[in-house]
Amino acid sequence: MVAQTAAFKKAVEESRKLKAKPNNDELLELYANYKQGTGEDFSKATQPGTFAFQEKYKYNAWKKVAVEDKVTPSAAQQHYVQLVEKLKGSYGFDA
């Protein structure tokens, strides 16, 4: 696991308090950056089965961040924080 910044931990909590659910692309982006930001090892992730569509989307989103874009955990934390701030503006937020 990777050390998590205070801003990242706060953003994780705030993401649960959005007034509306983000769209699927935004949720996948949050998921992938969260997984990468916490330092989980993508190489140990199990590829989902053929008909596990939701798991496959999540796996592929994380793969893009971890393998294709080679985002570091600290960069993923920063991106997660920025995305949550953007979503708070779009969907509202219960402080």
N, CA, C and O atoms as CSV, one atom per row, in Angstrom:
chain,resi,resn,atom,element,x,y,z
A,1,MET,N,N,0.833,-1.191,0.000
A,1,MET,CA,C,0.000,0.000,0.000
A,1,MET,C,C,0.873,1.249,0.000
A,1,MET,O,O,2.029,1.223,0.422
A,2,VAL,N,N,0.301,2.317,-0.474
A,2,VAL,CA,C,0.998,3.587,-0.619
A,2,VAL,C,C,0.434,4.575,0.401
A,2,VAL,O,O,-0.751,4.521,0.729
A,3,ALA,N,N,1.271,5.464,0.895
A,3,ALA,CA,C,0.801,6.512,1.798
A,3,ALA,C,C,-0.236,7.370,1.073
A,3,ALA,O,O,-0.043,7.781,-0.071
A,4,GLN,N,N,-1.321,7.621,1.763
A,4,GLN,CA,C,-2.394,8.410,1.165
A,4,GLN,C,C,-2.370,9.814,1.747
A,4,GLN,O,O,-2.271,9.993,2.961
A,5,THR,N,N,-2.461,10.804,0.872
A,5,THR,CA,C,-2.459,12.188,1.323
A,5,THR,C,C,-3.771,12.507,2.038
A,5,THR,O,O,-4.783,11.834,1.843
A,6,ALA,N,N,-3.730,13.536,2.858
A,6,ALA,CA,C,-4.936,13.980,3.559
A,6,ALA,C,C,-6.000,14.416,2.550
A,6,ALA,O,O,-7.188,14.155,2.738
A,7,ALA,N,N,-5.564,15.082,1.481
A,7,ALA,CA,C,-6.508,15.545,0.447
A,7,ALA,C,C,-7.192,14.356,-0.227
A,7,ALA,O,O,-8.386,14.412,-0.525
A,8,PHE,N,N,-6.438,13.283,-0.468
A,8,PHE,CA,C,-6.999,12.086,-1.097
A,8,PHE,C,C,-8.024,11.439,-0.170
A,8,PHE,O,O,-9.120,11.088,-0.606
A,9,LYS,N,N,-7.677,11.282,1.098
A,9,LYS,CA,C,-8.605,10.674,2.068
A,9,LYS,C,C,-9.888,11.496,2.178
A,9,LYS,O,O,-10.986,10.943,2.247
A,10,LYS,N,N,-9.739,12.827,2.192
A,10,LYS,CA,C,-10.899,13.716,2.264
A,10,LYS,C,C,-11.766,13.556,1.010
A,10,LYS,O,O,-12.992,13.499,1.099
A,11,ALA,N,N,-11.122,13.485,-0.149
A,11,ALA,CA,C,-11.865,13.344,-1.408
A,11,ALA,C,C,-12.620,12.021,-1.455
A,11,ALA,O,O,-13.731,11.958,-1.983
A,12,VAL,N,N,-12.023,10.963,-0.906
A,12,VAL,CA,C,-12.709,9.666,-0.866
A,12,VAL,C,C,-13.992,9.797,-0.051
A,12,VAL,O,O,-15.045,9.311,-0.463
A,13,GLU,N,N,-13.906,10.451,1.101
A,13,GLU,CA,C,-15.103,10.660,1.927
A,13,GLU,C,C,-16.127,11.528,1.208
A,13,GLU,O,O,-17.321,11.229,1.219
A,14,GLU,N,N,-15.656,12.605,0.584
A,14,GLU,CA,C,-16.566,13.527,-0.093
A,14,GLU,C,C,-17.228,12.892,-1.304
A,14,GLU,O,O,-18.353,13.254,-1.649
A,15,SER,N,N,-16.556,11.954,-1.955
A,15,SER,CA,C,-17.146,11.305,-3.134
A,15,SER,C,C,-18.405,10.532,-2.755
A,15,SER,O,O,-19.276,10.305,-3.595
A,16,ARG,N,N,-18.497,10.134,-1.509
A,16,ARG,CA,C,-19.681,9.396,-1.037
A,16,ARG,C,C,-20.841,10.316,-0.688
A,16,ARG,O,O,-21.948,9.851,-0.415
A,17,LYS,N,N,-20.588,11.626,-0.696
A,17,LYS,CA,C,-21.611,12.588,-0.287
A,17,LYS,C,C,-22.116,13.443,-1.443
A,17,LYS,O,O,-22.746,14.476,-1.220
A,18,LEU,N,N,-21.845,13.023,-2.667
A,18,LEU,CA,C,-22.366,13.758,-3.819
A,18,LEU,C,C,-23.889,13.642,-3.816
A,18,LEU,O,O,-24.426,12.608,-3.419
A,19,LYS,N,N,-24.584,14.679,-4.249
A,19,LYS,CA,C,-26.046,14.681,-4.228
A,19,LYS,C,C,-26.653,13.798,-5.311
A,19,LYS,O,O,-27.800,13.369,-5.189
A,20,ALA,N,N,-25.900,13.526,-6.360
A,20,ALA,CA,C,-26.393,12.664,-7.440
A,20,ALA,C,C,-25.264,11.720,-7.836
A,20,ALA,O,O,-24.087,12.008,-7.622
A,21,LYS,N,N,-25.647,10.599,-8.412
A,21,LYS,CA,C,-24.660,9.611,-8.827
A,21,LYS,C,C,-23.995,10.059,-10.130
A,21,LYS,O,O,-24.686,10.398,-11.091
A,22,PRO,N,N,-22.656,10.063,-10.168
A,22,PRO,CA,C,-21.962,10.408,-11.412
A,22,PRO,C,C,-22.288,9.401,-12.523
A,22,PRO,O,O,-22.771,8.302,-12.250
A,23,ASN,N,N,-22.021,9.783,-13.764
A,23,ASN,CA,C,-22.286,8.859,-14.869
A,23,ASN,C,C,-21.260,7.720,-14.845
A,23,ASN,O,O,-20.284,7.768,-14.097
A,24,ASN,N,N,-21.491,6.718,-15.657
A,24,ASN,CA,C,-20.644,5.522,-15.631
A,24,ASN,C,C,-19.180,5.819,-15.945
A,24,ASN,O,O,-18.291,5.253,-15.309
A,25,ASP,N,N,-18.914,6.691,-16.910
A,25,ASP,CA,C,-17.529,7.030,-17.245
A,25,ASP,C,C,-16.825,7.692,-16.063
A,25,ASP,O,O,-15.661,7.405,-15.780
A,26,GLU,N,N,-17.542,8.578,-15.381
A,26,GLU,CA,C,-16.966,9.247,-14.211
A,26,GLU,C,C,-16.720,8.255,-13.079
A,26,GLU,O,O,-15.701,8.324,-12.391
A,27,LEU,N,N,-17.665,7.331,-12.892
A,27,LEU,CA,C,-17.487,6.315,-11.855
A,27,LEU,C,C,-16.282,5.417,-12.145
A,27,LEU,O,O,-15.527,5.067,-11.238
A,28,LEU,N,N,-16.111,5.053,-13.408
A,28,LEU,CA,C,-14.959,4.222,-13.781
A,28,LEU,C,C,-13.648,4.979,-13.579
A,28,LEU,O,O,-12.648,4.398,-13.157
A,29,GLU,N,N,-13.659,6.268,-13.879
A,29,GLU,CA,C,-12.462,7.082,-13.686
A,29,GLU,C,C,-12.126,7.198,-12.197
A,29,GLU,O,O,-10.961,7.120,-11.808
A,30,LEU,N,N,-13.156,7.385,-11.373
A,30,LEU,CA,C,-12.945,7.414,-9.927
A,30,LEU,C,C,-12.366,6.084,-9.447
A,30,LEU,O,O,-11.392,6.054,-8.696
A,31,TYR,N,N,-12.973,4.997,-9.887
A,31,TYR,CA,C,-12.542,3.663,-9.472
A,31,TYR,C,C,-11.081,3.411,-9.836
A,31,TYR,O,O,-10.287,2.989,-8.995
A,32,ALA,N,N,-10.738,3.670,-11.075
A,32,ALA,CA,C,-9.384,3.387,-11.549
A,32,ALA,C,C,-8.345,4.220,-10.800
A,32,ALA,O,O,-7.286,3.714,-10.430
A,33,ASN,N,N,-8.651,5.484,-10.583
A,33,ASN,CA,C,-7.699,6.338,-9.875
A,33,ASN,C,C,-7.634,6.001,-8.395
A,33,ASN,O,O,-6.585,6.156,-7.769
A,34,TYR,N,N,-8.742,5.543,-7.830
A,34,TYR,CA,C,-8.720,5.104,-6.434
A,34,TYR,C,C,-7.828,3.866,-6.291
A,34,TYR,O,O,-6.959,3.814,-5.421
A,35,LYS,N,N,-8.053,2.881,-7.148
A,35,LYS,CA,C,-7.264,1.643,-7.079
A,35,LYS,C,C,-5.780,1.940,-7.250
A,35,LYS,O,O,-4.946,1.419,-6.510
A,36,GLN,N,N,-5.457,2.780,-8.227
A,36,GLN,CA,C,-4.059,3.124,-8.479
A,36,GLN,C,C,-3.506,3.990,-7.346
A,36,GLN,O,O,-2.357,3.831,-6.936
A,37,GLY,N,N,-4.330,4.900,-6.851
A,37,GLY,CA,C,-3.909,5.815,-5.794
A,37,GLY,C,C,-3.630,5.140,-4.465
A,37,GLY,O,O,-2.827,5.629,-3.670
A,38,THR,N,N,-4.294,4.011,-4.222
A,38,THR,CA,C,-4.052,3.283,-2.977
A,38,THR,C,C,-2.871,2.331,-3.113
A,38,THR,O,O,-2.473,1.683,-2.145
A,39,GLY,N,N,-2.312,2.251,-4.320
A,39,GLY,CA,C,-1.119,1.439,-4.521
A,39,GLY,C,C,-1.382,-0.037,-4.725
A,39,GLY,O,O,-0.471,-0.855,-4.601
A,40,GLU,N,N,-2.623,-0.387,-5.038
A,40,GLU,CA,C,-2.909,-1.798,-5.308
A,40,GLU,C,C,-2.158,-2.232,-6.563
A,40,GLU,O,O,-1.961,-1.443,-7.487
A,41,ASP,N,N,-1.748,-3.480,-6.583
A,41,ASP,CA,C,-0.916,-4.012,-7.659
A,41,ASP,C,C,-1.794,-4.573,-8.777
A,41,ASP,O,O,-2.423,-5.620,-8.622
A,42,PHE,N,N,-1.827,-3.860,-9.908
A,42,PHE,CA,C,-2.670,-4.301,-11.023
A,42,PHE,C,C,-2.262,-5.682,-11.524
A,42,PHE,O,O,-3.114,-6.461,-11.954
A,43,SER,N,N,-0.972,-5.993,-11.472
A,43,SER,CA,C,-0.507,-7.285,-11.998
A,43,SER,C,C,-1.104,-8.469,-11.237
A,43,SER,O,O,-1.081,-9.597,-11.728
A,44,LYS,N,N,-1.636,-8.216,-10.040
A,44,LYS,CA,C,-2.260,-9.283,-9.251
A,44,LYS,C,C,-3.770,-9.339,-9.433
A,44,LYS,O,O,-4.441,-10.196,-8.858
A,45,ALA,N,N,-4.299,-8.425,-10.234
A,45,ALA,CA,C,-5.740,-8.403,-10.483
A,45,ALA,C,C,-6.127,-9.570,-11.387
A,45,ALA,O,O,-5.401,-9.913,-12.320
A,46,THR,N,N,-7.261,-10.165,-11.102
A,46,THR,CA,C,-7.759,-11.275,-11.900
A,46,THR,C,C,-8.647,-10.731,-13.011
A,46,THR,O,O,-9.559,-9.942,-12.764
A,47,GLN,N,N,-8.370,-11.161,-14.233
A,47,GLN,CA,C,-9.192,-10.711,-15.358
A,47,GLN,C,C,-10.580,-11.328,-15.226
A,47,GLN,O,O,-10.702,-12.537,-15.028
A,48,PRO,N,N,-11.633,-10.505,-15.335
A,48,PRO,CA,C,-12.997,-11.012,-15.169
A,48,PRO,C,C,-13.419,-11.942,-16.305
A,48,PRO,O,O,-12.837,-11.941,-17.389
A,49,GLY,N,N,-14.437,-12.721,-16.022
A,49,GLY,CA,C,-14.974,-13.652,-17.004
A,49,GLY,C,C,-15.689,-12.946,-18.142
A,49,GLY,O,O,-15.938,-11.742,-18.085
A,50,THR,N,N,-16.009,-13.694,-19.153
A,50,THR,CA,C,-16.614,-13.165,-20.376
A,50,THR,C,C,-17.893,-12.375,-20.128
A,50,THR,O,O,-18.100,-11.330,-20.746
A,51,PHE,N,N,-18.750,-12.856,-19.239
A,51,PHE,CA,C,-20.048,-12.213,-19.055
A,51,PHE,C,C,-20.123,-11.328,-17.812
A,51,PHE,O,O,-21.206,-10.869,-17.448
A,52,ALA,N,N,-19.004,-11.086,-17.165
A,52,ALA,CA,C,-18.950,-10.190,-16.006
A,52,ALA,C,C,-18.669,-8.777,-16.524
A,52,ALA,O,O,-17.567,-8.249,-16.376
A,53,PHE,N,N,-19.686,-8.189,-17.130
A,53,PHE,CA,C,-19.497,-6.933,-17.846
A,53,PHE,C,C,-19.047,-5.787,-16.945
A,53,PHE,O,O,-18.103,-5.074,-17.283
A,54,GLN,N,N,-19.706,-5.600,-15.806
A,54,GLN,CA,C,-19.345,-4.497,-14.928
A,54,GLN,C,C,-17.901,-4.649,-14.435
A,54,GLN,O,O,-17.143,-3.679,-14.423
A,55,GLU,N,N,-17.527,-5.852,-14.035
A,55,GLU,CA,C,-16.165,-6.097,-13.560
A,55,GLU,C,C,-15.149,-5.874,-14.683
A,55,GLU,O,O,-14.041,-5.394,-14.447
A,56,LYS,N,N,-15.546,-6.231,-15.903
A,56,LYS,CA,C,-14.657,-6.051,-17.047
A,56,LYS,C,C,-14.399,-4.571,-17.317
A,56,LYS,O,O,-13.270,-4.176,-17.609
A,57,TYR,N,N,-15.458,-3.745,-17.219
A,57,TYR,CA,C,-15.294,-2.300,-17.416
A,57,TYR,C,C,-14.360,-1.721,-16.355
A,57,TYR,O,O,-13.496,-0.900,-16.662
A,58,LYS,N,N,-14.540,-2.153,-15.108
A,58,LYS,CA,C,-13.698,-1.666,-14.021
A,58,LYS,C,C,-12.249,-2.118,-14.221
A,58,LYS,O,O,-11.321,-1.329,-14.044
A,59,TYR,N,N,-12.061,-3.363,-14.582
A,59,TYR,CA,C,-10.722,-3.912,-14.830
A,59,TYR,C,C,-10.027,-3.124,-15.943
A,59,TYR,O,O,-8.867,-2.735,-15.807
A,60,ASN,N,N,-10.748,-2.894,-17.043
A,60,ASN,CA,C,-10.155,-2.182,-18.177
A,60,ASN,C,C,-9.843,-0.721,-17.844
A,60,ASN,O,O,-8.849,-0.176,-18.323
A,61,ALA,N,N,-10.685,-0.088,-17.028
A,61,ALA,CA,C,-10.418,1.295,-16.619
A,61,ALA,C,C,-9.147,1.359,-15.777
A,61,ALA,O,O,-8.311,2.242,-15.967
A,62,TRP,N,N,-9.011,0.421,-14.852
A,62,TRP,CA,C,-7.813,0.384,-14.010
A,62,TRP,C,C,-6.577,0.045,-14.845
A,62,TRP,O,O,-5.498,0.598,-14.628
A,63,LYS,N,N,-6.748,-0.869,-15.798
A,63,LYS,CA,C,-5.633,-1.251,-16.673
A,63,LYS,C,C,-5.132,-0.038,-17.461
A,63,LYS,O,O,-3.926,0.154,-17.614
A,64,LYS,N,N,-6.067,0.777,-17.959
A,64,LYS,CA,C,-5.673,1.963,-18.721
A,64,LYS,C,C,-4.819,2.891,-17.865
A,64,LYS,O,O,-3.789,3.387,-18.322
A,65,VAL,N,N,-5.244,3.125,-16.626
A,65,VAL,CA,C,-4.505,4.018,-15.730
A,65,VAL,C,C,-3.163,3.405,-15.334
A,65,VAL,O,O,-2.134,4.078,-15.380
A,66,ALA,N,N,-3.174,2.136,-14.949
A,66,ALA,CA,C,-1.977,1.495,-14.392
A,66,ALA,C,C,-0.957,1.082,-15.447
A,66,ALA,O,O,0.242,1.298,-15.272
A,67,VAL,N,N,-1.424,0.495,-16.531
A,67,VAL,CA,C,-0.513,-0.109,-17.510
A,67,VAL,C,C,-0.291,0.794,-18.714
A,67,VAL,O,O,0.850,1.082,-19.073
A,68,GLU,N,N,-1.371,1.240,-19.339
A,68,GLU,CA,C,-1.240,2.016,-20.570
A,68,GLU,C,C,-0.724,3.427,-20.309
A,68,GLU,O,O,0.198,3.887,-20.983
A,69,ASP,N,N,-1.319,4.122,-19.327
A,69,ASP,CA,C,-0.917,5.503,-19.050
A,69,ASP,C,C,0.220,5.583,-18.025
A,69,ASP,O,O,0.842,6.633,-17.862
A,70,LYS,N,N,0.488,4.464,-17.335
A,70,LYS,CA,C,1.567,4.388,-16.329
A,70,LYS,C,C,1.474,5.514,-15.300
A,70,LYS,O,O,2.467,6.179,-15.006
A,71,VAL,N,N,0.280,5.720,-14.758
A,71,VAL,CA,C,0.051,6.762,-13.766
A,71,VAL,C,C,0.606,6.285,-12.414
A,71,VAL,O,O,0.320,5.172,-11.974
A,72,THR,N,N,1.387,7.128,-11.779
A,72,THR,CA,C,1.931,6.775,-10.462
A,72,THR,C,C,0.828,6.888,-9.411
A,72,THR,O,O,-0.153,7.600,-9.626
A,73,PRO,N,N,0.971,6.203,-8.288
A,73,PRO,CA,C,-0.034,6.329,-7.234
A,73,PRO,C,C,-0.250,7.775,-6.772
A,73,PRO,O,O,-1.389,8.181,-6.541
A,74,SER,N,N,0.822,8.550,-6.635
A,74,SER,CA,C,0.640,9.936,-6.183
A,74,SER,C,C,-0.094,10.773,-7.240
A,74,SER,O,O,-0.914,11.623,-6.892
A,75,ALA,N,N,0.191,10.541,-8.512
A,75,ALA,CA,C,-0.517,11.256,-9.578
A,75,ALA,C,C,-1.983,10.834,-9.625
A,75,ALA,O,O,-2.860,11.660,-9.879
A,76,ALA,N,N,-2.250,9.548,-9.381
A,76,ALA,CA,C,-3.634,9.059,-9.359
A,76,ALA,C,C,-4.398,9.695,-8.208
A,76,ALA,O,O,-5.573,10.030,-8.358
A,77,GLN,N,N,-3.745,9.868,-7.056
A,77,GLN,CA,C,-4.399,10.533,-5.924
A,77,GLN,C,C,-4.754,11.968,-6.276
A,77,GLN,O,O,-5.852,12.431,-5.968
A,78,GLN,N,N,-3.828,12.675,-6.920
A,78,GLN,CA,C,-4.087,14.063,-7.310
A,78,GLN,C,C,-5.244,14.136,-8.306
A,78,GLN,O,O,-6.107,15.008,-8.202
A,79,HIS,N,N,-5.256,13.222,-9.265
A,79,HIS,CA,C,-6.324,13.222,-10.267
A,79,HIS,C,C,-7.666,12.912,-9.614
A,79,HIS,O,O,-8.684,13.509,-9.967
A,80,TYR,N,N,-7.669,11.986,-8.668
A,80,TYR,CA,C,-8.898,11.631,-7.944
A,80,TYR,C,C,-9.447,12.871,-7.223
A,80,TYR,O,O,-10.640,13.163,-7.304
A,81,VAL,N,N,-8.576,13.590,-6.526
A,81,VAL,CA,C,-8.992,14.792,-5.793
A,81,VAL,C,C,-9.581,15.814,-6.766
A,81,VAL,O,O,-10.636,16.387,-6.492
A,82,GLN,N,N,-8.918,16.046,-7.891
A,82,GLN,CA,C,-9.401,17.002,-8.890
A,82,GLN,C,C,-10.755,16.574,-9.451
A,82,GLN,O,O,-11.642,17.405,-9.647
A,83,LEU,N,N,-10.909,15.279,-9.705
A,83,LEU,CA,C,-12.171,14.775,-10.253
A,83,LEU,C,C,-13.308,14.943,-9.252
A,83,LEU,O,O,-14.409,15.342,-9.632
A,84,VAL,N,N,-13.060,14.648,-7.992
A,84,VAL,CA,C,-14.103,14.819,-6.967
A,84,VAL,C,C,-14.511,16.284,-6.867
A,84,VAL,O,O,-15.696,16.592,-6.740
A,85,GLU,N,N,-13.537,17.185,-6.923
A,85,GLU,CA,C,-13.875,18.620,-6.880
A,85,GLU,C,C,-14.758,18.999,-8.073
A,85,GLU,O,O,-15.719,19.752,-7.916
A,86,LYS,N,N,-14.441,18.490,-9.244
A,86,LYS,CA,C,-15.238,18.749,-10.446
A,86,LYS,C,C,-16.654,18.176,-10.282
A,86,LYS,O,O,-17.636,18.826,-10.640
A,87,LEU,N,N,-16.749,16.964,-9.744
A,87,LEU,CA,C,-18.054,16.323,-9.568
A,87,LEU,C,C,-18.890,17.046,-8.523
A,87,LEU,O,O,-20.112,17.121,-8.651
A,88,LYS,N,N,-18.245,17.579,-7.491
A,88,LYS,CA,C,-18.980,18.356,-6.487
A,88,LYS,C,C,-19.636,19.563,-7.139
A,88,LYS,O,O,-20.759,19.929,-6.791
A,89,GLY,N,N,-18.932,20.183,-8.089
A,89,GLY,CA,C,-19.503,21.310,-8.808
A,89,GLY,C,C,-20.646,20.910,-9.722
A,89,GLY,O,O,-21.615,21.653,-9.879
A,90,SER,N,N,-20.530,19.724,-10.332
A,90,SER,CA,C,-21.543,19.255,-11.276
A,90,SER,C,C,-22.789,18.688,-10.591
A,90,SER,O,O,-23.911,18.940,-11.031
A,91,TYR,N,N,-22.592,17.929,-9.523
A,91,TYR,CA,C,-23.689,17.176,-8.916
A,91,TYR,C,C,-24.143,17.712,-7.571
A,91,TYR,O,O,-25.169,17.274,-7.052
A,92,GLY,N,N,-23.413,18.637,-7.002
A,92,GLY,CA,C,-23.738,19.116,-5.673
A,92,GLY,C,C,-23.133,18.193,-4.630
A,92,GLY,O,O,-22.672,17.096,-4.942
A,93,PHE,N,N,-23.143,18.655,-3.383
A,93,PHE,CA,C,-22.410,17.965,-2.339
A,93,PHE,C,C,-23.042,18.245,-0.990
A,93,PHE,O,O,-23.336,19.397,-0.672
A,94,ASP,N,N,-23.252,17.223,-0.202
A,94,ASP,CA,C,-23.754,17.377,1.163
A,94,ASP,C,C,-22.569,17.459,2.109
A,94,ASP,O,O,-21.944,16.443,2.414
A,95,ALA,N,N,-22.254,18.663,2.576
A,95,ALA,CA,C,-21.082,18.857,3.440
A,95,ALA,C,C,-21.194,18.116,4.760
A,95,ALA,O,O,-20.285,18.186,5.586
